[in-house]
Amino acid sequence: MPFLASIIMGIAKLFGLAINIYTMIVIVAALISWVSPDPYNPIVRMLQTLTEPAFRFIRRLLPIRLRMLRIDISPIILLLFLTIAEAVLMRLFHMAAAAIVAP
């Protein structure tokens, strides 16, 4: 495998790892939101800092009827988006590496 293809695959793995870590953060934040966490806990603050901007963006895009539900579906939508984004990015990186190996 040529050197450039190895670099591309390494970058792909880093992107995949970053998406997987953020997916775990979203899951933990969603699970913690079911209980009444201490808002001054540093872990809770970190989770909110990392996830709340994405949740807020998704909530703004939701129709009013879905925003009125008692359950917040923004983590579910974000997890779906992350899963699709990871699959698409991995496919693109693999295609780029394959194009370099066999021009």
N, C-alpha and C positions, 0 to 999 in steps of 0.2 A: 504494500500500500504506500503510495507516495506520501511524502512528508506533509504536503498541504492537505491531503485528504485526512491524515491523522489529526491535524490541527482542527479541521472542521468537525470531525467526530468528537474531539475533546470539548470543543465549544458546545456542541449539541448536548453532550452529557452534562455540562455545567448548567445549561438552560433547563434541562430536564430535572436536575437536582434542585435548582432554585424553585421551579414550579412545584415540585413535590414537597419541599419544605414549606412553601406558602400554603399549599393545600392542607398540610397538617396544622398550620397556624389557624387557618380558617375553621377547621373542624374543632380544634380546642376552644377557639373563641365562641363558636356556636354552642358547644356543650356547656361552657361556663356561663353563658347567658341564661341558661335555664334555671340556675340558682341565683341567689342574691349575693354576688361577690362583693368584697370590700373594694370600693372604687379607688382607695388609696394604696392598694396592694400593688407593688411594682410590676408583678407579672401580669395582672389584670390591665394595668395602664399600658404596658408594652403591647399586649394583644389588641387593645382598643386602638392604640396608635397605628398599628400595622394593618388592621382590618377595617376600621371605621370609614376611612375615605372611600374604599371600594364599595362597602355596603351602602354608604350614603349616595354614591353615584348610581348604583343599581336601583335604590329606592326611588330616586327622582325619575328614573325611566319607566317605572312600573305604573300601570293605570291606577286611577284612584280606587277602584273596587278592590284591587289586590293590596293596596296600601292599608285598607280598612280592616283587613283580616287580623285576627288576634295573634297569628303566627307570622314571624318575619321570614319571608322566603328568599331574601337577598343572599344568605349564605349558600342556599341550594343553587341559585342561579350562578353565583360566583364559582362554585365548585364545578358546575357543568361547563362554564366558560373555560376554566383552567384545564379541565380534561380535554376539551376540544382543542384549545390552544397548544397544549403539549403534543397532542397527536399530529397536528398540522406542522408545528415547528420541527418535530422529529422527522417527519416525512420529507420536509424541504431540505433539512440538513443531510439526510441520507441520499436524496437525489443529487444534491450538490457534490457530495463526496463521490458518488458513483460516476458522475459526469467527469470528474477529475481523473479517476482511475481508468475509465474506458472512454476516451474522447471520440 
